[in-house]
Amino acid sequence: YARLIWEFRRDEERAASYFEQAAQASPDDCSVLGAYAAFMWDVDEDEEPKNHAMPVHSAIVSAA
Protein backbone atom coordinates (compact mmCIF):
# COMPACT_ATOMS: atom_id res chain seq x y z
CA TYR A 1 0.00 0.00 0.00
CA ALA A 2 2.86 2.38 0.79
CA ARG A 3 4.27 1.93 -2.71
CA LEU A 4 0.89 2.81 -4.25
CA ILE A 5 0.60 5.93 -2.10
CA TRP A 6 4.05 7.02 -3.27
CA GLU A 7 3.67 6.11 -6.95
CA PHE A 8 0.19 7.54 -7.51
CA ARG A 9 -0.10 10.34 -4.94
CA ARG A 10 3.59 11.23 -4.35
CA ASP A 11 2.69 11.70 -0.68
CA GLU A 12 6.12 11.20 0.86
CA GLU A 13 5.09 11.59 4.50
CA ARG A 14 2.18 9.16 4.28
CA ALA A 15 4.12 6.59 2.25
CA ALA A 16 7.06 6.77 4.68
CA SER A 17 4.69 6.14 7.56
CA TYR A 18 3.29 3.01 5.88
CA PHE A 19 6.76 1.76 4.96
CA GLU A 20 7.94 2.22 8.55
CA GLN A 21 4.92 0.32 9.88
CA ALA A 22 5.54 -2.51 7.42
CA ALA A 23 9.25 -2.67 8.34
CA GLN A 24 8.38 -2.82 12.04
CA ALA A 25 5.76 -5.51 11.47
CA SER A 26 8.05 -7.65 9.27
CA PRO A 27 11.68 -6.74 10.02
CA ASP A 28 13.00 -9.95 8.42
CA ASP A 29 10.98 -9.67 5.20
CA CYS A 30 13.43 -8.76 2.43
CA SER A 31 10.58 -7.72 0.12
CA VAL A 32 9.35 -5.13 2.62
CA LEU A 33 12.85 -3.84 3.31
CA GLY A 34 13.69 -3.75 -0.40
CA ALA A 35 10.55 -1.79 -1.22
CA TYR A 36 11.34 0.63 1.62
CA ALA A 37 14.91 1.05 0.35
CA ALA A 38 13.68 1.67 -3.20
CA PHE A 39 11.26 4.28 -1.86
CA MET A 40 14.03 6.06 0.06
CA TRP A 41 16.23 6.00 -3.05
CA ASP A 42 13.39 7.43 -5.17
CA VAL A 43 12.65 10.15 -2.60
CA ASP A 44 16.33 11.08 -2.51
CA GLU A 45 16.42 11.40 -6.32
CA ASP A 46 13.31 13.62 -6.28
CA GLU A 47 14.79 16.05 -3.76
CA GLU A 48 17.33 18.70 -4.54
CA PRO A 49 20.86 17.92 -3.37
CA LYS A 50 21.26 18.44 0.37
CA ASN A 51 24.20 18.19 2.72
CA HIS A 52 22.68 15.83 5.28
CA ALA A 53 22.39 12.09 5.59
CA MET A 54 19.05 10.34 5.15
CA PRO A 55 17.83 8.62 8.33
CA VAL A 56 18.07 4.84 8.22
CA HIS A 57 15.44 2.63 9.80
CA SER A 58 16.84 0.30 12.47
CA ALA A 59 15.35 -2.76 10.74
CA ILE A 60 17.41 -2.05 7.64
CA VAL A 61 20.61 -1.67 9.65
CA SER A 62 20.02 -4.88 11.61
CA ALA A 63 19.24 -6.81 8.42
CA ALA A 64 22.60 -5.93 6.91
Distance bins in CASP14 RR format, pairs under 12 A and 6 or more apart:
PFRMAT RR
TARGET T0000
AUTHOR 0000-0000-0000
RMODE 2
METHOD distances of the structure
MODEL  1
1 7 0 0 0 0 0 1 0 0 0 0 0
1 8 0 0 0 0 0 1 0 0 0 0 0
1 9 0 0 0 0 0 1 0 0 0 0 0
1 11 0 0 0 0 0 1 0 0 0 0 0
1 14 0 0 0 0 1 0 0 0 0 0 0
1 15 0 0 0 0 1 0 0 0 0 0 0
1 17 0 0 0 0 0 1 0 0 0 0 0
1 18 1 0 1 0 0 0 0 0 0 0 0
1 19 0 0 0 0 1 0 0 0 0 0 0
1 21 0 0 0 0 1 0 0 0 0 0 0
1 22 0 0 0 0 1 0 0 0 0 0 0
1 32 0 0 0 0 0 1 0 0 0 0 0
1 35 0 0 0 0 0 1 0 0 0 0 0
1 39 0 0 0 0 0 1 0 0 0 0 0
2 8 0 0 0 0 0 1 0 0 0 0 0
2 9 0 0 0 0 0 1 0 0 0 0 0
2 11 0 0 0 0 1 0 0 0 0 0 0
2 12 0 0 0 0 0 1 0 0 0 0 0
2 13 0 0 0 0 0 1 0 0 0 0 0
2 14 0 0 0 0 1 0 0 0 0 0 0
2 15 1 0 1 0 0 0 0 0 0 0 0
2 16 1 0 0 1 0 0 0 0 0 0 0
2 17 1 0 0 1 0 0 0 0 0 0 0
2 18 1 1 0 0 0 0 0 0 0 0 0
2 19 1 0 1 0 0 0 0 0 0 0 0
2 20 0 0 0 0 1 0 0 0 0 0 0
2 21 0 0 0 0 1 0 0 0 0 0 0
2 22 1 0 0 1 0 0 0 0 0 0 0
2 23 0 0 0 0 1 0 0 0 0 0 0
2 25 0 0 0 0 0 1 0 0 0 0 0
2 32 0 0 0 0 1 0 0 0 0 0 0
2 34 0 0 0 0 0 1 0 0 0 0 0
2 35 1 0 0 1 0 0 0 0 0 0 0
2 36 1 0 0 1 0 0 0 0 0 0 0
2 38 0 0 0 0 0 1 0 0 0 0 0
2 39 1 0 0 1 0 0 0 0 0 0 0
2 40 0 0 0 0 0 1 0 0 0 0 0
2 42 0 0 0 0 0 1 0 0 0 0 0
2 43 0 0 0 0 0 1 0 0 0 0 0
3 9 0 0 0 0 0 1 0 0 0 0 0
3 10 0 0 0 0 0 1 0 0 0 0 0
3 11 0 0 0 0 0 1 0 0 0 0 0
3 14 0 0 0 0 0 1 0 0 0 0 0
3 15 1 0 0 1 0 0 0 0 0 0 0
3 16 0 0 0 0 0 1 0 0 0 0 0
3 18 0 0 0 0 1 0 0 0 0 0 0
3 19 0 0 0 0 1 0 0 0 0 0 0
3 22 0 0 0 0 1 0 0 0 0 0 0
3 31 0 0 0 0 0 1 0 0 0 0 0
3 32 0 0 0 0 0 1 0 0 0 0 0
3 34 0 0 0 0 0 1 0 0 0 0 0
3 35 1 0 1 0 0 0 0 0 0 0 0
3 36 0 0 0 0 1 0 0 0 0 0 0
3 37 0 0 0 0 0 1 0 0 0 0 0
3 38 0 0 0 0 1 0 0 0 0 0 0
3 39 1 0 0 1 0 0 0 0 0 0 0
3 42 0 0 0 0 1 0 0 0 0 0 0
4 10 0 0 0 0 0 1 0 0 0 0 0
4 11 0 0 0 0 0 1 0 0 0 0 0
4 14 0 0 0 0 0 1 0 0 0 0 0
4 15 0 0 0 0 1 0 0 0 0 0 0
4 18 0 0 0 0 1 0 0 0 0 0 0
4 19 0 0 0 0 0 1 0 0 0 0 0
4 35 0 0 0 0 0 1 0 0 0 0 0
4 39 0 0 0 0 0 1 0 0 0 0 0
5 11 1 0 1 0 0 0 0 0 0 0 0
5 12 0 0 0 0 1 0 0 0 0 0 0
5 13 0 0 0 0 1 0 0 0 0 0 0
5 14 1 0 1 0 0 0 0 0 0 0 0
5 15 1 0 1 0 0 0 0 0 0 0 0
5 16 0 0 0 0 1 0 0 0 0 0 0
5 17 0 0 0 0 1 0 0 0 0 0 0
5 18 1 0 0 1 0 0 0 0 0 0 0
5 19 0 0 0 0 1 0 0 0 0 0 0
5 21 0 0 0 0 0 1 0 0 0 0 0
5 22 0 0 0 0 0 1 0 0 0 0 0
5 35 0 0 0 0 0 1 0 0 0 0 0
5 39 0 0 0 0 1 0 0 0 0 0 0
6 12 1 0 0 1 0 0 0 0 0 0 0
6 13 0 0 0 0 0 1 0 0 0 0 0
6 14 0 0 0 0 1 0 0 0 0 0 0
6 15 1 1 0 0 0 0 0 0 0 0 0
6 16 0 0 0 0 1 0 0 0 0 0 0
6 17 0 0 0 0 0 1 0 0 0 0 0
6 18 0 0 0 0 1 0 0 0 0 0 0
6 19 0 0 0 0 1 0 0 0 0 0 0
6 35 0 0 0 0 1 0 0 0 0 0 0
6 36 0 0 0 0 0 1 0 0 0 0 0
6 38 0 0 0 0 1 0 0 0 0 0 0
6 39 1 0 1 0 0 0 0 0 0 0 0
6 40 0 0 0 0 0 1 0 0 0 0 0
6 41 0 0 0 0 0 1 0 0 0 0 0
6 42 1 0 0 1 0 0 0 0 0 0 0
6 43 1 0 0 1 0 0 0 0 0 0 0
6 46 0 0 0 0 1 0 0 0 0 0 0
7 15 0 0 0 0 1 0 0 0 0 0 0
7 35 0 0 0 0 0 1 0 0 0 0 0
7 38 0 0 0 0 0 1 0 0 0 0 0
7 39 0 0 0 0 1 0 0 0 0 0 0
7 42 0 0 0 0 1 0 0 0 0 0 0
7 43 0 0 0 0 0 1 0 0 0 0 0
7 46 0 0 0 0 0 1 0 0 0 0 0
8 14 0 0 0 0 0 1 0 0 0 0 0
8 15 0 0 0 0 0 1 0 0 0 0 0
9 15 1 0 0 1 0 0 0 0 0 0 0
9 18 0 0 0 0 0 1 0 0 0 0 0
10 16 0 0 0 0 0 1 0 0 0 0 0
10 39 0 0 0 0 0 1 0 0 0 0 0
10 42 0 0 0 0 1 0 0 0 0 0 0
10 43 0 0 0 0 1 0 0 0 0 0 0
10 46 0 0 0 0 1 0 0 0 0 0 0
11 17 0 0 0 0 1 0 0 0 0 0 0
11 18 0 0 0 0 1 0 0 0 0 0 0
11 19 0 0 0 0 0 1 0 0 0 0 0
11 39 0 0 0 0 0 1 0 0 0 0 0
11 43 0 0 0 0 0 1 0 0 0 0 0
12 18 0 0 0 0 0 1 0 0 0 0 0
12 19 0 0 0 0 0 1 0 0 0 0 0
12 39 0 0 0 0 1 0 0 0 0 0 0
12 40 0 0 0 0 0 1 0 0 0 0 0
12 42 0 0 0 0 1 0 0 0 0 0 0
12 43 1 0 1 0 0 0 0 0 0 0 0
12 44 0 0 0 0 0 1 0 0 0 0 0
12 46 0 0 0 0 1 0 0 0 0 0 0
12 47 0 0 0 0 1 0 0 0 0 0 0
12 54 0 0 0 0 0 1 0 0 0 0 0
13 19 0 0 0 0 0 1 0 0 0 0 0
13 20 0 0 0 0 0 1 0 0 0 0 0
13 43 0 0 0 0 0 1 0 0 0 0 0
14 20 0 0 0 0 0 1 0 0 0 0 0
14 21 0 0 0 0 0 1 0 0 0 0 0
14 39 0 0 0 0 0 1 0 0 0 0 0
15 21 0 0 0 0 0 1 0 0 0 0 0
15 22 0 0 0 0 0 1 0 0 0 0 0
15 35 0 0 0 0 0 1 0 0 0 0 0
15 36 0 0 0 0 1 0 0 0 0 0 0
15 38 0 0 0 0 0 1 0 0 0 0 0
15 39 1 0 0 1 0 0 0 0 0 0 0
15 40 0 0 0 0 0 1 0 0 0 0 0
15 42 0 0 0 0 1 0 0 0 0 0 0
15 43 0 0 0 0 1 0 0 0 0 0 0
15 46 0 0 0 0 0 1 0 0 0 0 0
16 22 0 0 0 0 0 1 0 0 0 0 0
16 23 0 0 0 0 0 1 0 0 0 0 0
16 36 0 0 0 0 1 0 0 0 0 0 0
16 39 1 0 0 1 0 0 0 0 0 0 0
16 40 0 0 0 0 1 0 0 0 0 0 0
16 42 0 0 0 0 0 1 0 0 0 0 0
16 43 1 0 0 1 0 0 0 0 0 0 0
16 54 0 0 0 0 0 1 0 0 0 0 0
16 55 0 0 0 0 1 0 0 0 0 0 0
16 57 0 0 0 0 1 0 0 0 0 0 0
17 23 0 0 0 0 0 1 0 0 0 0 0
17 24 0 0 0 0 0 1 0 0 0 0 0
17 36 0 0 0 0 0 1 0 0 0 0 0
17 39 0 0 0 0 0 1 0 0 0 0 0
17 57 0 0 0 0 0 1 0 0 0 0 0
18 24 0 0 0 0 0 1 0 0 0 0 0
18 25 0 0 0 0 0 1 0 0 0 0 0
18 32 0 0 0 0 0 1 0 0 0 0 0
18 35 0 0 0 0 0 1 0 0 0 0 0
18 36 0 0 0 0 1 0 0 0 0 0 0
18 39 0 0 0 0 1 0 0 0 0 0 0
19 25 0 0 0 0 0 1 0 0 0 0 0
19 26 0 0 0 0 0 1 0 0 0 0 0
19 29 0 0 0 0 0 1 0 0 0 0 0
19 31 0 0 0 0 0 1 0 0 0 0 0
19 32 1 0 0 1 0 0 0 0 0 0 0
19 33 0 0 0 0 1 0 0 0 0 0 0
19 34 0 0 0 0 1 0 0 0 0 0 0
19 35 1 0 0 1 0 0 0 0 0 0 0
19 36 1 0 1 0 0 0 0 0 0 0 0
19 37 0 0 0 0 1 0 0 0 0 0 0
19 38 0 0 0 0 1 0 0 0 0 0 0
19 39 1 0 1 0 0 0 0 0 0 0 0
19 40 0 0 0 0 1 0 0 0 0 0 0
19 42 0 0 0 0 0 1 0 0 0 0 0
19 43 0 0 0 0 0 1 0 0 0 0 0
19 57 0 0 0 0 1 0 0 0 0 0 0
19 59 0 0 0 0 0 1 0 0 0 0 0
19 60 0 0 0 0 0 1 0 0 0 0 0
20 26 0 0 0 0 0 1 0 0 0 0 0
20 27 0 0 0 0 0 1 0 0 0 0 0
20 32 0 0 0 0 0 1 0 0 0 0 0
20 33 0 0 0 0 0 1 0 0 0 0 0
20 35 0 0 0 0 0 1 0 0 0 0 0
20 36 1 0 0 1 0 0 0 0 0 0 0
20 39 0 0 0 0 0 1 0 0 0 0 0
20 40 0 0 0 0 0 1 0 0 0 0 0
20 55 0 0 0 0 0 1 0 0 0 0 0
20 56 0 0 0 0 0 1 0 0 0 0 0
20 57 1 0 0 1 0 0 0 0 0 0 0
20 58 0 0 0 0 0 1 0 0 0 0 0
20 59 0 0 0 0 1 0 0 0 0 0 0
20 60 0 0 0 0 0 1 0 0 0 0 0
21 27 0 0 0 0 0 1 0 0 0 0 0
21 32 0 0 0 0 1 0 0 0 0 0 0
21 36 0 0 0 0 0 1 0 0 0 0 0
21 57 0 0 0 0 0 1 0 0 0 0 0
21 59 0 0 0 0 0 1 0 0 0 0 0
22 29 0 0 0 0 1 0 0 0 0 0 0
22 31 0 0 0 0 1 0 0 0 0 0 0
22 32 1 0 1 0 0 0 0 0 0 0 0
22 33 0 0 0 0 1 0 0 0 0 0 0
22 34 0 0 0 0 0 1 0 0 0 0 0
22 35 1 0 0 1 0 0 0 0 0 0 0
22 36 1 0 0 1 0 0 0 0 0 0 0
22 39 0 0 0 0 0 1 0 0 0 0 0
22 57 0 0 0 0 0 1 0 0 0 0 0
22 59 0 0 0 0 1 0 0 0 0 0 0
22 60 0 0 0 0 0 1 0 0 0 0 0
23 29 0 0 0 0 1 0 0 0 0 0 0
23 30 0 0 0 0 0 1 0 0 0 0 0
23 31 0 0 0 0 0 1 0 0 0 0 0
23 32 1 0 1 0 0 0 0 0 0 0 0
23 33 1 0 0 1 0 0 0 0 0 0 0
23 34 0 0 0 0 1 0 0 0 0 0 0
23 35 0 0 0 0 1 0 0 0 0 0 0
23 36 1 0 1 0 0 0 0 0 0 0 0
23 37 0 0 0 0 1 0 0 0 0 0 0
23 39 0 0 0 0 0 1 0 0 0 0 0
23 40 0 0 0 0 0 1 0 0 0 0 0
23 56 0 0 0 0 0 1 0 0 0 0 0
23 57 1 0 1 0 0 0 0 0 0 0 0
23 58 0 0 0 0 1 0 0 0 0 0 0
23 59 1 0 1 0 0 0 0 0 0 0 0
23 60 1 0 0 1 0 0 0 0 0 0 0
23 61 0 0 0 0 0 1 0 0 0 0 0
23 62 0 0 0 0 0 1 0 0 0 0 0
23 63 0 0 0 0 1 0 0 0 0 0 0
24 32 0 0 0 0 1 0 0 0 0 0 0
24 33 0 0 0 0 0 1 0 0 0 0 0
24 36 0 0 0 0 0 1 0 0 0 0 0
24 57 0 0 0 0 1 0 0 0 0 0 0
24 58 0 0 0 0 1 0 0 0 0 0 0
24 59 1 0 0 1 0 0 0 0 0 0 0
24 60 0 0 0 0 0 1 0 0 0 0 0
24 62 0 0 0 0 0 1 0 0 0 0 0
25 32 1 0 0 1 0 0 0 0 0 0 0
25 33 0 0 0 0 0 1 0 0 0 0 0
25 36 0 0 0 0 0 1 0 0 0 0 0
25 59 0 0 0 0 1 0 0 0 0 0 0
26 32 1 0 1 0 0 0 0 0 0 0 0
26 33 0 0 0 0 1 0 0 0 0 0 0
26 34 0 0 0 0 0 1 0 0 0 0 0
26 35 0 0 0 0 0 1 0 0 0 0 0
26 36 0 0 0 0 0 1 0 0 0 0 0
26 59 0 0 0 0 1 0 0 0 0 0 0
26 63 0 0 0 0 0 1 0 0 0 0 0
27 33 1 0 0 1 0 0 0 0 0 0 0
27 36 0 0 0 0 0 1 0 0 0 0 0
27 57 0 0 0 0 1 0 0 0 0 0 0
27 58 0 0 0 0 1 0 0 0 0 0 0
27 59 1 0 1 0 0 0 0 0 0 0 0
27 60 0 0 0 0 1 0 0 0 0 0 0
27 61 0 0 0 0 0 1 0 0 0 0 0
27 62 1 0 0 1 0 0 0 0 0 0 0
27 63 1 0 0 1 0 0 0 0 0 0 0
27 64 0 0 0 0 0 1 0 0 0 0 0
28 59 0 0 0 0 1 0 0 0 0 0 0
28 60 0 0 0 0 0 1 0 0 0 0 0
28 62 0 0 0 0 1 0 0 0 0 0 0
28 63 1 0 0 1 0 0 0 0 0 0 0
29 35 0 0 0 0 1 0 0 0 0 0 0
29 36 0 0 0 0 1 0 0 0 0 0 0
29 59 0 0 0 0 1 0 0 0 0 0 0
29 60 0 0 0 0 0 1 0 0 0 0 0
29 63 0 0 0 0 1 0 0 0 0 0 0
30 36 0 0 0 0 0 1 0 0 0 0 0
30 37 0 0 0 0 1 0 0 0 0 0 0
30 59 0 0 0 0 0 1 0 0 0 0 0
30 60 0 0 0 0 0 1 0 0 0 0 0
30 63 1 0 0 1 0 0 0 0 0 0 0
30 64 0 0 0 0 0 1 0 0 0 0 0
31 37 0 0 0 0 0 1 0 0 0 0 0
31 38 0 0 0 0 0 1 0 0 0 0 0
31 63 0 0 0 0 0 1 0 0 0 0 0
32 38 0 0 0 0 0 1 0 0 0 0 0
32 39 0 0 0 0 0 1 0 0 0 0 0
32 57 0 0 0 0 0 1 0 0 0 0 0
32 59 0 0 0 0 1 0 0 0 0 0 0
32 60 0 0 0 0 0 1 0 0 0 0 0
32 63 0 0 0 0 1 0 0 0 0 0 0
33 39 0 0 0 0 0 1 0 0 0 0 0
33 40 0 0 0 0 0 1 0 0 0 0 0
33 56 0 0 0 0 0 1 0 0 0 0 0
33 57 0 0 0 0 1 0 0 0 0 0 0
33 58 0 0 0 0 0 1 0 0 0 0 0
33 59 1 0 0 1 0 0 0 0 0 0 0
33 60 1 0 1 0 0 0 0 0 0 0 0
33 61 0 0 0 0 0 1 0 0 0 0 0
33 62 0 0 0 0 1 0 0 0 0 0 0
33 63 1 0 1 0 0 0 0 0 0 0 0
33 64 0 0 0 0 1 0 0 0 0 0 0
34 40 0 0 0 0 1 0 0 0 0 0 0
34 41 0 0 0 0 1 0 0 0 0 0 0
34 42 0 0 0 0 0 1 0 0 0 0 0
34 57 0 0 0 0 0 1 0 0 0 0 0
34 59 0 0 0 0 0 1 0 0 0 0 0
34 60 0 0 0 0 1 0 0 0 0 0 0
34 63 0 0 0 0 1 0 0 0 0 0 0
34 64 0 0 0 0 0 1 0 0 0 0 0
35 41 0 0 0 0 0 1 0 0 0 0 0
35 42 0 0 0 0 0 1 0 0 0 0 0
35 60 0 0 0 0 0 1 0 0 0 0 0
36 42 0 0 0 0 0 1 0 0 0 0 0
36 43 0 0 0 0 0 1 0 0 0 0 0
36 54 0 0 0 0 0 1 0 0 0 0 0
36 55 0 0 0 0 0 1 0 0 0 0 0
36 56 0 0 0 0 0 1 0 0 0 0 0
36 57 1 0 0 1 0 0 0 0 0 0 0
36 58 0 0 0 0 0 1 0 0 0 0 0
36 59 0 0 0 0 1 0 0 0 0 0 0
36 60 1 0 0 1 0 0 0 0 0 0 0
36 63 0 0 0 0 0 1 0 0 0 0 0
37 43 0 0 0 0 0 1 0 0 0 0 0
37 44 0 0 0 0 0 1 0 0 0 0 0
37 54 0 0 0 0 0 1 0 0 0 0 0
37 56 0 0 0 0 1 0 0 0 0 0 0
37 57 0 0 0 0 1 0 0 0 0 0 0
37 59 0 0 0 0 0 1 0 0 0 0 0
37 60 1 0 0 1 0 0 0 0 0 0 0
37 61 0 0 0 0 0 1 0 0 0 0 0
37 63 0 0 0 0 1 0 0 0 0 0 0
37 64 0 0 0 0 0 1 0 0 0 0 0
38 44 0 0 0 0 0 1 0 0 0 0 0
38 45 0 0 0 0 0 1 0 0 0 0 0
38 60 0 0 0 0 0 1 0 0 0 0 0
39 45 0 0 0 0 0 1 0 0 0 0 0
39 46 0 0 0 0 0 1 0 0 0 0 0
39 54 0 0 0 0 0 1 0 0 0 0 0
39 57 0 0 0 0 0 1 0 0 0 0 0
39 60 0 0 0 0 0 1 0 0 0 0 0
40 46 0 0 0 0 0 1 0 0 0 0 0
40 47 0 0 0 0 0 1 0 0 0 0 0
40 53 0 0 0 0 0 1 0 0 0 0 0
40 54 1 0 0 1 0 0 0 0 0 0 0
40 55 0 0 0 0 1 0 0 0 0 0 0
40 56 0 0 0 0 1 0 0 0 0 0 0
40 57 0 0 0 0 1 0 0 0 0 0 0
40 60 0 0 0 0 1 0 0 0 0 0 0
41 47 0 0 0 0 0 1 0 0 0 0 0
41 54 0 0 0 0 1 0 0 0 0 0 0
41 60 0 0 0 0 0 1 0 0 0 0 0
42 54 0 0 0 0 0 1 0 0 0 0 0
43 50 0 0 0 0 0 1 0 0 0 0 0
43 54 0 0 0 0 1 0 0 0 0 0 0
43 55 0 0 0 0 0 1 0 0 0 0 0
44 50 0 0 0 0 1 0 0 0 0 0 0
44 52 0 0 0 0 0 1 0 0 0 0 0
44 53 0 0 0 0 0 1 0 0 0 0 0
44 54 1 0 0 1 0 0 0 0 0 0 0
44 55 0 0 0 0 0 1 0 0 0 0 0
44 56 0 0 0 0 0 1 0 0 0 0 0
45 54 0 0 0 0 0 1 0 0 0 0 0
47 54 0 0 0 0 1 0 0 0 0 0 0
54 60 0 0 0 0 0 1 0 0 0 0 0
55 61 0 0 0 0 0 1 0 0 0 0 0
56 62 0 0 0 0 0 1 0 0 0 0 0
56 63 0 0 0 0 0 1 0 0 0 0 0
56 64 0 0 0 0 1 0 0 0 0 0 0
57 63 0 0 0 0 1 0 0 0 0 0 0
57 64 0 0 0 0 0 1 0 0 0 0 0
58 64 0 0 0 0 0 1 0 0 0 0 0
END
